[in-house]
Amino acid sequence: MDYDLRESLMGRRGTAGTALRGGLASFRRICPTTCPERVLRSEPAGNAFDSTALISPLNSTLTSLRRLLMTRDALASLLDRHGVQPSAQRLAVAEYVLDTDAHPSADKVFTTVRSRIPMISRATVYNTLNLLVRKRLLRQLVLAEGKVVFDPHMEPHHHFVDEVTGEIRDIPWEALEVRKIEALKGVKVHEYQVVLRGTSSTRGR
């Protein structure tokens, strides 16, 4: 087992370490404690133990875990570049909210992240969201009265709000044309977006 995987097994990478421990637990259920030695000895055909049945799922598990570690490392690097200390709890929040199109509320983020890290507090989640907004990694939007949602897409775009389901969808900036913003008198516009409201034309099909 290489250094990164040993480090993860010791829990130094938060969720990734937990996932690895779960993978190794599955490995132990598949195989008794003597299996690794028997695999290395390459026991002859006809033995009751089939090493292929062990090695194939184990390799798949380790590949998935390495991919998870690389993803979390990249996310930690992104936070660090924006001046955010990448603690395990901040990583868990960022891992969800920076990779969703659902436009979640703070409560939704808290519920989702708590399902992965039960000990995380509501204050930690809310503070992390506010920090990501201040560091311009996340946008805070009010698209309905009294409802604040978060959007990781920082490039200009519009939104559609389904009045029946409450679902919020991104609309490409170039899909709509807004004219003569600069001709407005008495105001200086530094940002704008169009919020469309209606119902999905695909409902009921």
Steps between C-alpha positions, in 0.01 A plus 500: 500500500653836395553796732189696394276201567663431836453865589133480402456182705624692804221752441716794399285585203156513655230341288751331271653328800158382611428366153829314492436343838161388367665352192750309708221377725330360190831344402522323835145369461588357159812329624631353828820632654712242317383601153774754416769244576321238293468743207872577513581128507284453185342175613448244224179463302238287665541662841170618650629857518461702178737797512335664198177541695694697760742703290250632245261672746790615715674666205174668404455628856855636519464669158183674616667608824803642320263696273321632809828606657608681184166679480519610863862610454398714204214650701731569794742672262216714359392612847859572599556716190197708600620546856272238659664262747387157373391332822316168475164663575550784251600244238180306565288813450693609190491149355121520484419864441766567233386201296122526488247655262222478759535858634470374860400708801727509803270251674525261205880524505502431873270197467704353213840552661380376840397171337869455418651656813246463783701708747512815285314798647254728328719800590802342328301441182355853496837660575664297224234604249548866590878460470470341155278790393753757629780319315294509179475124467123507550213735425220575743170565323148604600279363224182476705374709789666395822703220338877523467675240285859437395639464150858386420486629143674834511474579129204722392176307443127527560257282694164332454287426808233233471199638688359152570806306615724787607781359287755756383676455168788686339429679172802578278588868483484504120148348497345837590562851373470798731538837329581858592626436853747784456218736398330483840517837669577566863650154564834332451453128431793275590318167478166365385321176421158395377285276721235317303202344678258244366447126469692229320362419155604135549282441808231241455649342189 
